[in-house]
Amino acid sequence: MELLYLDETSTMQFSGTISSKLPQVGTTIFSVMSALANAEGAINLSQGFPDFPLDPELISLVNQQMKGGFNQYAPMQGDMGLREQIVRKAETLYGQVYHPETDITITAGGTQAIFTAITAILREGDEVVVFTPAYDCYIPAIELTGANPVYVELHAPNFSIDWREVHKLVNHHTKMIIINTPHNPSGTVWSREDMLALEKLTRGTDIVIISDEVYQHIIYDGQDHQSVARYPELAERSFLVGSFGKTFHATGWKIGYVMAPIELMREFNKVHQFVTFAVNHPVQKGMAAYLKTPDHYLEVTALFQRKRDLFLEAIAGSRFKVNPSAGTYFQLLDFSDITDESDVDFAERLTRENKLASIPVSVFYQNESQDSVLRFCFAKQDETLLKAAEILQQV
């Protein structure tokens, strides 16, 4: 699938020459598949956003803050009340104490947080260990700094990590390791053993960790989320990235946060102030009030586990092979018993002929992957999931 910008309708042309800093980057696969779904009138389980409403209480709280006059710039690091609630949540759930004045910054979503952390730390020639399949914002941000990504490939069905391989890749050029748990796109979660291996690997080094934990409250079957905040040695070298948009089904609000020790956060904010400066004020104020009730984020797991189970029960007996998602709101389906097509070709055909859109997982790798799996988002209304399952049963 060729990823191109549809610019043929433009009436303006730049007269000079541009040497692209990201020559391999075009329109993201998420935009491509969503556009194809719209064109074909297909059910869209490709892009990761819920299609059900937010909690009316959260909307009301934000609306109250708008009416209350909080419509100008927020403090650069974020509303203090919200930072205090984030600190309370981290200490309650993970036992790690962060300071609201120095260790927390509110961001315009998780992607901005990751981009800012990468550009604040990396220099030309640095190396960054990236586990693939990886969310698509990591590599472009690394490349823009002149640093070099170093890939550790994980594969279906378990996407387990060979730490001996990781150890061989780490050297004096290694400045950063990016981790993601619960993991998008695989729906797997890191174990305590994985975190201890990472702790051992980085001990005594200057390696900085970006821990992408935007799905930290969406984890299933009674498992504990293995946050870097549970491990003091890791917390001391980590940017922990969270997302309220993911947790509270408000992806369009683009509000997230970063937690890090003061030395790292100082560098982060040097960049942050020139990227967004501050994030929308009334949403921050409303979110601070909403977080005072822990059940608002603690109950999210039950909501999405019910949807995962509904979807899996509805496709039981189909020709797809299933390893149930352990976290996130994505489910991988193995189609190797159905066709020898590539995942990109099969995803396109499924959208055009069967009117169901998904994401081919190979696009999350840098090298061609032979895994025959597609990613489906189950953060949808029950009716949508059941219609999608009916289609999958017929494939």
HUHU-V373251 format. One record per helix or strand of 2 or more residues. SS is the DSSP state (H for helix, E for strand). FROM is the first residue (numbers start at 1). LEN is the number of residues. Records with the same first field share a line. If there is no record, write none. Layout:
BEGIN
SS = FROM-LEN, FROM-LEN
END
This chain:
BEGIN
H = 29-12, 56-12, 80-15, 109-13, 137-8, 163-7, 192-11, 228-3, 232-4, 244-4, 251-3, 262-14, 281-10, 295-4, 300-16, 343-12, 361-4, 382-13
E = 43-2, 104-4, 127-6, 148-6, 174-7, 208-5, 238-6, 256-4, 321-2, 330-5, 356-2, 359-2, 373-5
END
